[in-house]
Amino acid sequence: MKDQLNPTSNLWQKTKFVTRSVKFSWKMAQDYGLLLLGALIQAFAMRLFLVPGQLVSGGISGAAQIINHYVSFPLGVMIFLGNIPLFFLGWRFLGGSRFALRTAVAITGFSILTDLLVLFIPAQGLTQDNVLNALFGGVLLGIGLGLVYRGQGTSGGSDILGRILNHRFGISISQAYLITDTVVVLAGGFAFSWEKALYGMVVIYVSGIAAEMISEGSSIFRTVIIITEQSTAVTRAIMDVLERGVTILTGTGGYTSEDRPVLYCVITRAEVNQLKQLVKEIDPKAFMVIGVAHEAMGEGFRPLK
């Protein structure tokens, strides 16, 4: 029995391999589930709000909308064909075969579902109000995109170009959408109307924000740096009152050249005012910097996965 439990034994190694395989398969199932769910939500956004309102959302899907306005050809098929060149561009810059498989699933699912939903959704959509079409279409589209991102894929089109800008140049997802989709929206102004082109810009902005919130978090956490002469008292107050951990770093004042402790902690947005009041009561001369964190994982927050 001892030999079987020995970390160097064949049975132990096989058990570890099987455990890793099960976890890997479950993670893959989750990712592909997110990809398909995201594709479905995007298809609903197109058929319920954007296509009936003639609102161009940018990218390949927006270009396909414009072409579909003049040519009677299935919208989903055009989206699929238009994504083929960008698919190979993404293969080159966004992770090779791993990117290719996940993105192929997202693109194919979105294309098929966009055409399939025509059978179940009335052509006029839910509303004729373009404000509602822009807002709800943008939110749904962004949620779908964010879920695809969480599944470690892309939805093709300008999504691929946006991810390249995000990965290579550090441009946020919302800004990347504005950059890559503006030309298509302007083309939509010529095809439909300039008023609808303006609504299209609203769609892009709203969907970019929604995608960023879903994929990277809703920015409900705050990182705090505190420099104070009462570091021990402030640390104790944070741990006792807010029940948050504090990391004590060593810093050197640039003007005084003196060493002093620098306190670092992560709190929720709701705890910011309480922390300010605590520090003010202990050391009114303290210096604080409060930043935004997209996610916080570990003890006291979400489990680290």
C-alpha positions as CSV (number, residue, x, y, z in Angstrom):
1,M,0.0,0.0,0.0
2,K,2.9,2.3,0.8
3,D,4.4,1.8,-2.6
4,Q,1.1,2.6,-4.3
5,L,0.9,5.9,-2.5
6,N,4.5,6.8,-3.2
7,P,4.6,10.0,-5.4
8,T,7.1,8.3,-7.6
9,S,4.9,5.2,-8.2
10,N,3.2,4.5,-11.6
11,L,-0.2,4.4,-9.9
12,W,0.4,7.8,-8.4
13,Q,1.5,9.3,-11.7
14,K,-1.5,7.8,-13.6
15,T,-3.9,9.2,-10.9
16,K,-2.4,12.7,-11.3
17,F,-2.6,12.4,-15.1
18,V,-6.3,11.4,-15.0
19,T,-7.1,14.2,-12.5
20,R,-5.5,16.8,-14.7
21,S,-7.3,15.4,-17.8
22,V,-10.7,15.6,-16.1
23,K,-10.0,19.2,-15.0
24,F,-8.8,20.1,-18.4
25,S,-11.8,18.6,-20.1
26,W,-14.2,20.4,-17.7
27,K,-12.5,23.7,-18.3
28,M,-12.7,23.1,-22.1
29,A,-16.4,22.3,-21.8
30,Q,-17.0,25.5,-19.8
31,D,-15.1,27.6,-22.5
32,Y,-17.0,26.1,-25.4
33,G,-20.2,26.5,-23.5
34,L,-19.4,30.2,-23.1
35,L,-18.5,30.5,-26.8
36,L,-21.8,29.1,-27.9
37,L,-23.8,31.1,-25.4
38,G,-22.1,34.3,-26.4
39,A,-22.8,33.5,-30.1
40,L,-26.4,33.0,-29.3
41,I,-26.8,36.2,-27.4
42,Q,-25.0,38.1,-30.2
43,A,-27.4,36.5,-32.8
44,F,-30.4,37.7,-30.7
45,A,-29.0,41.2,-30.6
46,M,-28.7,41.2,-34.3
47,R,-32.2,39.8,-35.0
48,L,-34.2,41.5,-32.2
49,F,-32.7,45.0,-32.4
50,L,-29.9,45.8,-34.8
51,V,-31.2,44.4,-38.1
52,P,-34.8,45.6,-37.7
53,G,-33.6,49.0,-36.7
54,Q,-31.0,49.1,-39.5
55,L,-28.3,49.9,-37.0
56,V,-24.8,49.0,-38.1
57,S,-22.7,47.6,-35.2
58,G,-19.4,47.7,-37.1
59,G,-17.1,45.0,-38.2
60,I,-17.9,42.1,-40.6
61,S,-21.4,41.8,-39.3
62,G,-22.1,45.5,-39.9
63,A,-20.6,45.2,-43.4
64,A,-22.8,42.2,-44.0
65,Q,-25.8,44.2,-42.9
66,I,-25.0,46.9,-45.5
67,I,-24.5,44.3,-48.3
68,N,-27.7,42.5,-47.3
69,H,-29.6,45.7,-47.7
70,Y,-28.8,45.7,-51.4
71,V,-28.4,42.0,-52.1
72,S,-30.8,39.2,-51.1
73,F,-28.3,36.9,-49.6
74,P,-28.4,35.2,-46.1
75,L,-26.8,37.5,-43.5
76,G,-25.2,34.7,-41.5
77,V,-23.5,33.2,-44.6
78,M,-22.0,36.6,-45.5
79,I,-20.7,37.0,-42.0
80,F,-19.1,33.6,-42.2
81,L,-17.4,34.3,-45.6
82,G,-16.2,37.8,-44.6
83,N,-14.5,36.4,-41.5
84,I,-12.4,33.9,-43.4
85,P,-9.5,36.3,-44.2
86,L,-9.5,37.8,-40.6
87,F,-9.6,34.3,-39.2
88,F,-6.2,33.6,-40.7
89,L,-4.9,36.9,-39.5
90,G,-6.0,36.0,-35.9
91,W,-4.3,32.6,-36.3
92,R,-1.0,34.5,-36.9
93,F,-1.3,36.9,-34.0
94,L,-3.7,35.5,-31.4
95,G,-2.5,32.0,-30.5
96,G,-2.3,29.6,-33.4
97,S,-4.4,26.5,-33.4
98,R,-5.9,27.1,-29.9
99,F,-7.2,30.5,-31.1
100,A,-8.3,28.9,-34.4
101,L,-10.6,26.2,-32.9
102,R,-12.3,28.5,-30.4
103,T,-12.8,31.3,-32.9
104,A,-14.1,28.9,-35.5
105,V,-16.7,27.7,-33.1
106,A,-17.7,31.3,-32.2
107,I,-17.9,32.5,-35.8
108,T,-19.7,29.4,-37.1
109,G,-22.2,29.4,-34.2
110,F,-22.9,33.2,-34.6
111,S,-23.3,32.8,-38.4
112,I,-25.6,29.8,-38.2
113,L,-27.7,31.2,-35.3
114,T,-28.1,34.6,-37.0
115,D,-29.8,32.9,-40.0
116,L,-31.6,30.3,-37.9
117,L,-33.3,32.9,-35.7
118,V,-35.1,34.3,-38.7
119,L,-37.5,31.4,-38.5
120,F,-38.5,32.4,-34.9
121,I,-38.2,36.2,-34.7
122,P,-40.5,38.6,-36.6
123,A,-38.7,40.8,-39.1
124,Q,-39.8,44.0,-37.4
125,G,-38.1,42.9,-34.1
126,L,-39.4,44.0,-30.7
127,T,-39.6,47.8,-31.2
128,Q,-39.4,50.5,-33.8
129,D,-37.8,52.9,-31.3
130,N,-34.1,53.2,-32.4
131,V,-33.1,54.5,-28.9
132,L,-34.2,51.2,-27.4
133,N,-32.8,49.3,-30.4
134,A,-29.4,50.9,-29.9
135,L,-29.3,50.5,-26.1
136,F,-30.6,47.0,-25.8
137,G,-28.9,45.8,-29.0
138,G,-25.6,47.2,-27.7
139,V,-25.9,45.7,-24.3
140,L,-26.8,42.2,-25.7
141,L,-24.1,42.4,-28.3
142,G,-21.5,43.4,-25.6
143,I,-22.6,40.6,-23.2
144,G,-22.3,38.1,-26.0
145,L,-18.8,39.4,-26.9
146,G,-17.7,39.4,-23.3
147,L,-18.8,35.7,-22.9
148,V,-16.9,34.8,-26.0
149,Y,-13.8,36.5,-24.5
150,R,-14.3,34.6,-21.3
151,G,-14.3,31.4,-23.3
152,Q,-10.9,32.5,-24.6
153,G,-12.1,33.1,-28.2
154,T,-13.2,35.9,-30.4
155,S,-16.2,36.5,-32.6
156,G,-14.2,37.3,-35.7
157,G,-14.3,40.4,-37.8
158,S,-13.2,43.6,-36.0
159,D,-13.3,41.6,-32.8
160,I,-10.1,39.9,-34.1
161,L,-8.6,43.3,-35.0
162,G,-9.7,44.7,-31.6
163,R,-8.1,41.8,-29.7
164,I,-4.8,42.3,-31.6
165,L,-4.8,46.0,-30.7
166,N,-5.6,45.0,-27.1
167,H,-2.9,42.4,-26.8
168,R,-0.2,44.1,-28.8
169,F,-0.7,47.8,-27.9
170,G,-2.6,47.7,-24.6
171,I,-5.6,49.5,-26.0
172,S,-8.8,48.8,-24.0
173,I,-11.5,46.8,-25.7
174,S,-13.9,49.7,-25.8
175,Q,-11.4,51.9,-27.6
176,A,-10.4,49.1,-29.9
177,Y,-14.0,48.8,-31.0
178,L,-14.3,52.6,-31.7
179,I,-11.1,52.4,-33.8
180,T,-11.9,49.4,-35.9
181,D,-15.7,49.9,-36.4
182,T,-15.9,53.6,-37.3
183,V,-15.4,53.1,-41.0
184,V,-18.2,50.5,-41.2
185,V,-20.6,52.7,-39.3
186,L,-19.8,55.6,-41.7
187,A,-20.6,53.3,-44.6
188,G,-23.9,52.5,-42.8
189,G,-24.7,56.2,-42.9
190,F,-24.5,56.1,-46.7
191,A,-26.6,52.9,-46.9
192,F,-29.3,53.8,-44.4
193,S,-29.2,57.3,-42.9
194,W,-26.8,59.5,-40.9
195,E,-29.2,59.5,-38.0
196,K,-29.0,55.7,-37.9
197,A,-25.2,55.9,-38.2
198,L,-25.2,58.0,-35.0
199,Y,-27.3,55.4,-33.3
200,G,-24.7,52.9,-34.6
201,M,-22.0,54.7,-32.8
202,V,-24.1,54.4,-29.6
203,V,-24.3,50.7,-30.2
204,I,-20.5,50.4,-30.5
205,Y,-19.9,52.4,-27.4
206,V,-22.4,50.5,-25.3
207,S,-21.4,47.1,-26.6
208,G,-17.7,47.9,-25.9
209,I,-18.4,48.8,-22.3
210,A,-20.6,45.8,-21.8
211,A,-18.0,43.5,-23.3
212,E,-15.3,44.9,-21.1
213,M,-17.4,44.5,-17.9
214,I,-18.3,40.9,-18.7
215,S,-14.8,39.8,-19.8
216,E,-12.7,41.8,-17.3
217,G,-15.0,42.5,-14.4
218,S,-17.2,45.4,-13.4
219,S,-14.4,47.4,-11.6
220,I,-16.1,47.1,-8.2
221,F,-12.7,46.7,-6.4
222,R,-10.3,49.5,-5.4
223,T,-6.6,49.3,-4.7
224,V,-5.4,51.7,-2.1
225,I,-1.9,53.0,-1.3
226,I,-1.5,54.8,2.0
227,I,1.6,56.7,3.2
228,T,1.2,57.7,6.8
229,E,3.3,58.4,10.0
230,Q,0.7,56.3,11.9
231,S,1.1,53.1,9.8
232,T,0.6,50.7,12.7
233,A,-2.6,52.3,13.8
234,V,-4.0,52.6,10.3
235,T,-3.1,48.9,9.6
236,R,-4.8,47.8,12.7
237,A,-7.9,49.8,11.9
238,I,-8.2,48.4,8.4
239,M,-7.8,44.8,9.6
240,D,-10.2,45.2,12.6
241,V,-12.9,47.5,11.2
242,L,-12.9,46.6,7.5
243,E,-11.5,43.1,8.0
244,R,-9.2,43.5,5.0
245,G,-5.6,42.4,4.7
246,V,-2.8,45.0,4.5
247,T,0.6,44.6,2.8
248,I,3.4,46.8,4.2
249,L,5.9,47.8,1.6
250,T,9.1,49.7,2.1
251,G,9.4,53.1,0.4
252,T,11.8,56.0,0.4
253,G,10.7,59.6,0.2
254,G,12.1,61.4,-2.8
255,Y,12.3,64.7,-1.0
256,T,13.4,63.6,2.5
257,S,15.3,60.5,1.5
258,E,13.8,58.8,4.6
259,D,12.5,55.3,4.7
260,R,8.9,54.8,5.6
261,P,6.3,52.1,5.3
262,V,3.8,52.1,2.5
263,L,0.5,50.4,3.1
264,Y,-1.3,48.6,0.2
265,C,-4.7,47.0,0.4
266,V,-7.7,46.0,-1.8
267,I,-11.2,46.9,-0.8
268,T,-14.7,47.0,-2.4
269,R,-16.1,50.2,-3.9
270,A,-18.6,50.4,-1.0
271,E,-15.8,50.4,1.5
272,V,-13.9,53.4,0.1
273,N,-15.7,56.2,2.2
274,Q,-15.3,54.1,5.3
275,L,-11.6,53.7,4.7
276,K,-11.2,57.4,4.1
277,Q,-12.9,58.3,7.3
278,L,-10.7,55.8,9.3
279,V,-7.5,57.2,7.9
280,K,-8.7,60.8,8.4
281,E,-9.4,60.1,12.1
282,I,-6.0,58.5,12.7
283,D,-3.8,60.7,10.5
284,P,-5.4,63.7,8.7
285,K,-2.0,64.4,7.0
286,A,-1.8,60.9,5.4
287,F,-1.4,60.5,1.7
288,M,-3.7,58.1,-0.2
289,V,-4.0,56.9,-3.8
290,I,-7.1,55.0,-4.8
291,G,-7.1,53.0,-8.0
292,V,-9.4,50.7,-9.9
293,A,-9.0,46.9,-10.1
294,H,-11.0,44.8,-12.6
295,E,-10.8,41.7,-10.4
296,A,-9.7,40.6,-7.0
297,M,-9.0,36.9,-6.3
298,G,-7.8,35.2,-3.2
299,E,-8.7,35.3,0.5
300,G,-11.6,37.6,1.2
301,F,-12.5,37.9,-2.5
302,R,-13.3,35.4,-5.3
303,P,-11.4,32.1,-5.1
304,L,-8.3,32.0,-7.3
305,K,-9.0,29.9,-10.4
